[in-house]
């Protein structure tokens, strides 16, 4: 595992739209593996930092609303 990536996206349904956040593991070959998606930005950033410290790898937070 090379890094942890946090990205955001707009999820649209037939009745609404909301921002969702993804936490991905980025492998050394560039492949991304999704770990979790949810709408709580603060919680996903906390999860990313916890994993980052445990694995001693960087967090790439590329959300638009930092």
ZAMAR-9809 format. One record per residue: residue in three letters; residue number from 1; z, y, x of N, C-alpha, C, O in turn. Coordinates in Angstrom, 1 decimal, always signed. Atoms other than C-alpha are relative to their C-alpha. Layout:
BEGIN
+------+--------+--------+--------+--------+--------+--------+--------+--------+--------+--------+--------+--------+--------+
: doti : lumlum :    npz :    npy :    npx :   capz :   capy :   capx :    cpz :    cpy :    cpx :    opz :    opy :    opx :
+------+--------+--------+--------+--------+--------+--------+--------+--------+--------+--------+--------+--------+--------+
:  ALA :    NUM :      Z :      Y :      X :      Z :      Y :      X :      Z :      Y :      X :      Z :      Y :      X :
...
+------+--------+--------+--------+--------+--------+--------+--------+--------+--------+--------+--------+--------+--------+
//
This chain:
BEGIN
+------+--------+--------+--------+--------+--------+--------+--------+--------+--------+--------+--------+--------+--------+
: doti : lumlum :    npz :    npy :    npx :   capz :   capy :   capx :    cpz :    cpy :    cpx :    opz :    opy :    opx :
+------+--------+--------+--------+--------+--------+--------+--------+--------+--------+--------+--------+--------+--------+
:  UNK :      1 :   +0.0 :   -1.2 :   +0.9 :   +0.0 :   +0.0 :   +0.0 :   +0.0 :   +1.2 :   +0.9 :   +0.8 :   +1.4 :   +1.8 :
:  UNK :      2 :   +0.1 :   -1.2 :   -0.9 :   -1.1 :   +3.3 :   +1.5 :   +0.7 :   +1.2 :   -0.6 :   +1.3 :   +2.0 :   +0.1 :
:  UNK :      3 :   -0.6 :   -1.2 :   +0.6 :   +0.2 :   +5.8 :   -1.1 :   +0.3 :   -0.3 :   -1.5 :   -0.2 :   -1.3 :   -2.1 :
:  UNK :      4 :   -0.2 :   +0.0 :   +1.5 :   +1.4 :   +6.4 :   -4.7 :   -0.7 :   +1.2 :   -0.5 :   -0.5 :   +2.3 :   +0.0 :
:  UNK :      5 :   +0.8 :   -1.0 :   +0.6 :   -0.9 :   +8.4 :   -6.8 :   +0.6 :   +0.3 :   -1.5 :   +0.8 :   -0.6 :   -2.2 :
:  UNK :      6 :   -0.4 :   -0.4 :   +1.3 :   +0.2 :  +10.4 :   -9.9 :   -1.2 :   +0.9 :   -0.5 :   -1.5 :   +1.9 :   +0.1 :
:  UNK :      7 :   +1.1 :   -0.8 :   +0.6 :   -2.7 :  +11.7 :  -12.1 :   +0.3 :   +0.2 :   -1.5 :   +1.0 :   -0.6 :   -2.1 :
:  UNK :      8 :   -0.2 :   -0.2 :   +1.5 :   -2.9 :  +13.1 :  -15.6 :   -1.4 :   +0.0 :   -0.6 :   -2.4 :   +0.2 :   +0.0 :
:  UNK :      9 :   +1.2 :   +0.0 :   +0.8 :   -5.4 :  +12.8 :  -18.3 :   +0.3 :   +0.4 :   -1.5 :   +1.4 :   +0.3 :   -1.9 :
:  UNK :     10 :   -0.2 :   -0.2 :   +1.4 :   -5.9 :  +13.9 :  -21.9 :   -0.5 :   -1.2 :   -0.8 :   -1.6 :   -1.7 :   -0.6 :
:  UNK :     11 :   +0.3 :   +1.2 :   +0.8 :   -5.8 :  +11.0 :  -24.3 :   -0.3 :   +0.6 :   -1.4 :   +0.5 :   +1.2 :   -2.0 :
:  UNK :     12 :   +0.3 :   -0.5 :   +1.3 :   -7.6 :  +11.7 :  -27.6 :   -0.1 :   -1.2 :   -1.0 :   -0.7 :   -2.3 :   -0.6 :
:  UNK :     13 :   +0.1 :   +1.0 :   +1.1 :   -7.2 :   +9.6 :  -30.8 :   -0.7 :   +0.7 :   -1.1 :   -1.1 :   +1.9 :   -1.0 :
:  UNK :     14 :   +0.6 :   -0.6 :   +1.1 :   -8.8 :  +10.2 :  -34.1 :   +0.8 :   +1.1 :   -0.7 :   +0.3 :   +1.9 :   -1.4 :
:  UNK :     15 :   -0.9 :   -0.9 :   +0.6 :   -5.8 :  +12.2 :  -35.2 :   +0.7 :   +1.0 :   +0.9 :   +1.3 :   +2.0 :   +0.4 :
:  UNK :     16 :   -0.7 :   -0.9 :   -0.9 :   -4.4 :  +13.9 :  -32.1 :   -0.5 :   -0.2 :   +1.4 :   -1.4 :   -1.0 :   +1.7 :
:  UNK :     17 :   +0.3 :   +0.0 :   -1.4 :   -4.6 :  +14.5 :  -28.4 :   +1.3 :   +0.3 :   +0.7 :   +2.1 :   +1.1 :   +0.3 :
:  UNK :     18 :   -1.2 :   -0.2 :   -0.8 :   -1.9 :  +14.3 :  -25.7 :   -0.3 :   -0.2 :   +1.4 :   -1.2 :   -0.9 :   +1.8 :
:  UNK :     19 :   +0.2 :   +0.2 :   -1.4 :   -1.5 :  +14.4 :  -22.0 :   +0.8 :   -1.2 :   +0.4 :   +1.9 :   -1.4 :   +0.0 :
:  UNK :     20 :   -0.6 :   +1.2 :   -0.5 :   -0.7 :  +11.1 :  -20.3 :   +0.0 :   +0.0 :   +1.5 :   -0.9 :   +0.6 :   +2.1 :
:  UNK :     21 :   -0.1 :   +0.0 :   -1.5 :   +0.4 :  +10.5 :  -16.7 :   -0.1 :   -1.5 :   +0.4 :   +0.5 :   -2.4 :   -0.2 :
:  UNK :     22 :   +0.2 :   +1.3 :   -0.6 :   -0.6 :   +7.5 :  -14.6 :   +0.7 :   +0.0 :   +1.4 :   +0.6 :   +0.9 :   +2.1 :
:  UNK :     23 :   -0.5 :   +0.3 :   -1.4 :   +1.3 :   +6.1 :  -11.6 :   -0.8 :   -1.2 :   +0.5 :   -0.7 :   -2.3 :   +0.0 :
:  UNK :     24 :   +0.8 :   +1.0 :   -0.7 :   -1.0 :   +4.1 :   -9.3 :   +0.4 :   -0.2 :   +1.4 :   +0.9 :   +0.6 :   +2.1 :
:  UNK :     25 :   -0.2 :   +0.3 :   -1.4 :   -0.6 :   +2.3 :   -6.1 :   -1.4 :   +0.1 :   +0.6 :   -2.4 :   -0.5 :   +0.1 :
:  UNK :     26 :   +1.3 :   -0.1 :   -0.6 :   -3.4 :   +3.2 :   -3.7 :   +0.1 :   -0.9 :   +1.3 :   +0.9 :   -0.8 :   +2.1 :
:  UNK :     27 :   +0.0 :   +0.9 :   -1.1 :   -4.3 :   +0.4 :   -1.3 :   -0.7 :   +0.6 :   +1.2 :   -1.4 :   +1.6 :   +1.1 :
:  UNK :     28 :   +0.6 :   -0.5 :   -1.3 :   -5.5 :   +0.9 :   +2.3 :   -1.5 :   +0.0 :   -0.1 :   -2.2 :   +0.8 :   +0.5 :
:  UNK :     29 :   +1.5 :   +0.0 :   +0.1 :   -9.1 :   +0.1 :   +1.2 :   -0.5 :   +0.9 :   -1.1 :   -1.6 :   +1.0 :   -1.4 :
:  UNK :     30 :   +0.4 :   -1.0 :   +1.0 :   -9.0 :   +2.8 :   -1.5 :   +0.2 :   -0.5 :   -1.4 :   +0.1 :   +0.3 :   -2.4 :
:  UNK :     31 :   -0.1 :   +0.6 :   +1.4 :   -8.5 :   +0.4 :   -4.5 :   +1.3 :   +0.6 :   -0.6 :   +2.3 :   +0.6 :   +0.1 :
:  UNK :     32 :   -1.2 :   -0.5 :   +0.7 :   -6.1 :   +1.8 :   -7.1 :   +0.5 :   -1.1 :   -0.9 :   -0.3 :   -1.7 :   -1.6 :
:  UNK :     33 :   -0.6 :   +0.9 :   +0.9 :   -3.7 :   -0.4 :   -9.0 :   +1.0 :   +0.7 :   -0.9 :   +1.9 :   +1.3 :   -0.4 :
:  UNK :     34 :   -0.8 :   -0.7 :   +0.9 :   -2.2 :   +1.0 :  -12.1 :   +1.4 :   -0.7 :   -0.2 :   +1.4 :   -1.9 :   -0.4 :
:  UNK :     35 :   -1.3 :   +0.6 :   +0.2 :   +1.6 :   +0.5 :  -12.5 :   +0.5 :   +0.4 :   -1.3 :   +1.0 :   -0.5 :   -2.1 :
:  UNK :     36 :   -0.5 :   -0.4 :   +1.3 :   +2.5 :   +2.6 :  -15.5 :   -0.7 :   +1.2 :   -0.5 :   -1.2 :   +2.0 :   +0.3 :
:  UNK :     37 :   +0.5 :   -1.2 :   +0.6 :   +1.2 :   +5.2 :  -17.9 :   +1.0 :   +0.4 :   -1.1 :   +1.5 :   -0.4 :   -1.8 :
:  UNK :     38 :   -0.8 :   -0.5 :   +1.2 :   +3.3 :   +7.4 :  -20.2 :   -0.1 :   +1.6 :   +0.0 :   -0.7 :   +2.2 :   +0.9 :
:  UNK :     39 :   +0.2 :   -1.5 :   +0.3 :   +3.6 :  +11.0 :  -21.5 :   +1.1 :   +0.8 :   +0.6 :   +1.0 :   +2.1 :   +0.5 :
:  UNK :     40 :   -1.1 :   -0.8 :   -0.5 :   +6.8 :  +12.0 :  -19.7 :   -0.3 :   +0.3 :   +1.5 :   +0.0 :   -0.5 :   +2.4 :
:  UNK :     41 :   +0.4 :   -0.4 :   -1.3 :   +5.7 :  +13.9 :  -16.6 :   +1.2 :   +0.0 :   +1.0 :   +1.1 :   -0.5 :   +2.1 :
:  UNK :     42 :   -1.1 :   +0.0 :   -0.9 :   +9.2 :  +14.4 :  -15.2 :   +0.5 :   -1.4 :   +0.4 :   +0.8 :   -1.6 :   +1.5 :
:  UNK :     43 :   -0.5 :   +1.4 :   -0.3 :  +10.1 :  +10.7 :  -15.5 :   -1.0 :   -0.7 :   +0.9 :   -0.6 :   -1.4 :   +1.8 :
:  UNK :     44 :   +1.0 :   +0.7 :   -0.8 :   +6.8 :   +9.5 :  -13.9 :   +0.1 :   +0.6 :   +1.5 :   -0.1 :   -0.2 :   +2.4 :
:  UNK :     45 :   -0.2 :   -0.5 :   -1.3 :   +7.4 :  +11.9 :  -11.0 :   +1.2 :   -0.5 :   +0.7 :   +1.2 :   -0.8 :   +1.9 :
:  UNK :     46 :   -1.2 :   +0.6 :   -0.6 :  +10.9 :  +10.6 :  -10.5 :   -0.2 :   -1.4 :   +0.4 :   +0.2 :   -1.8 :   +1.5 :
:  UNK :     47 :   +0.3 :   +1.3 :   -0.3 :   +9.6 :   +7.1 :  -10.6 :   -0.8 :   -0.1 :   +1.3 :   -0.6 :   -0.9 :   +2.2 :
:  UNK :     48 :   +0.8 :   -0.1 :   -1.2 :   +7.0 :   +8.0 :   -8.0 :   +0.8 :   +0.3 :   +1.3 :   +0.6 :   -0.3 :   +2.3 :
:  UNK :     49 :   -0.8 :   -0.4 :   -1.1 :   +9.5 :   +9.6 :   -5.7 :   +0.9 :   -1.2 :   +0.4 :   +1.2 :   -1.4 :   +1.6 :
:  UNK :     50 :   -0.8 :   +1.1 :   -0.2 :  +11.8 :   +6.6 :   -6.0 :   -0.7 :   -1.1 :   +0.8 :   -0.3 :   -1.7 :   +1.8 :
:  UNK :     51 :   +0.9 :   +1.0 :   -0.6 :   +9.0 :   +4.2 :   -5.1 :   -0.4 :   +0.4 :   +1.4 :   -0.5 :   -0.4 :   +2.4 :
:  UNK :     52 :   +0.4 :   -0.6 :   -1.2 :   +7.9 :   +6.5 :   -2.3 :   +1.1 :   -0.2 :   +1.1 :   +0.8 :   -0.6 :   +2.2 :
:  UNK :     53 :   -1.1 :   +0.2 :   -1.0 :  +11.3 :   +6.4 :   -0.6 :   +0.2 :   -1.4 :   +0.3 :   +0.4 :   -1.8 :   +1.5 :
:  UNK :     54 :   -0.2 :   +1.4 :   -0.3 :  +11.7 :   +2.7 :   -1.0 :   -1.1 :   -0.6 :   +0.8 :   -0.8 :   -1.4 :   +1.7 :
:  UNK :     55 :   +1.1 :   +0.5 :   -0.7 :   +8.2 :   +1.9 :   +0.3 :   -0.4 :   +0.8 :   +1.3 :   -1.2 :   +0.4 :   +2.1 :
:  UNK :     56 :   +0.3 :   -1.0 :   -1.1 :   +8.2 :   +4.8 :   +2.9 :   -1.5 :   +0.3 :   +0.1 :   -2.1 :   +0.2 :   +1.1 :
:  UNK :     57 :   +1.4 :   -0.5 :   +0.1 :   +4.8 :   +6.0 :   +1.7 :   -0.1 :   +1.3 :   -0.7 :   +0.8 :   +1.6 :   -1.5 :
:  UNK :     58 :   +0.1 :   -1.3 :   +0.6 :   +3.5 :   +9.4 :   +0.5 :   -0.3 :   -0.1 :   -1.5 :   -0.8 :   -1.1 :   -2.0 :
:  UNK :     59 :   +0.4 :   -0.2 :   +1.4 :   +3.1 :  +10.5 :   -3.1 :   -1.1 :   +1.0 :   -0.1 :   -1.0 :   +2.1 :   +0.5 :
:  UNK :     60 :   +1.1 :   -0.9 :   +0.2 :   -0.2 :  +12.0 :   -4.0 :   +0.0 :   +0.5 :   -1.5 :   -0.4 :   -0.3 :   -2.4 :
:  UNK :     61 :   -0.2 :   -0.5 :   +1.4 :   +0.6 :  +14.1 :   -7.1 :   -1.2 :   +1.0 :   -0.2 :   -1.2 :   +2.1 :   +0.2 :
:  UNK :     62 :   +1.2 :   -0.8 :   +0.2 :   -2.8 :  +15.4 :   -8.3 :   -0.1 :   +0.4 :   -1.5 :   -1.2 :   +0.6 :   -2.0 :
:  UNK :     63 :   +0.1 :   -0.5 :   +1.4 :   -1.8 :  +16.4 :  -11.8 :   -0.3 :   +1.4 :   +0.0 :   -0.1 :   +2.2 :   +1.0 :
:  UNK :     64 :   +0.5 :   -1.4 :   +0.1 :   -3.2 :  +19.7 :  -13.0 :   +1.2 :   +0.9 :   -0.3 :   +1.0 :   +2.1 :   -0.1 :
:  UNK :     65 :   -1.1 :   -0.9 :   +0.4 :   +0.2 :  +21.0 :  -14.2 :   +1.2 :   -0.2 :   +0.9 :   +2.3 :   -0.5 :   +0.4 :
:  UNK :     66 :   -1.1 :   +0.2 :   -1.0 :   +2.3 :  +20.8 :  -11.0 :   +1.0 :   +1.1 :   -0.1 :   +2.0 :   +1.1 :   +0.6 :
+------+--------+--------+--------+--------+--------+--------+--------+--------+--------+--------+--------+--------+--------+
//
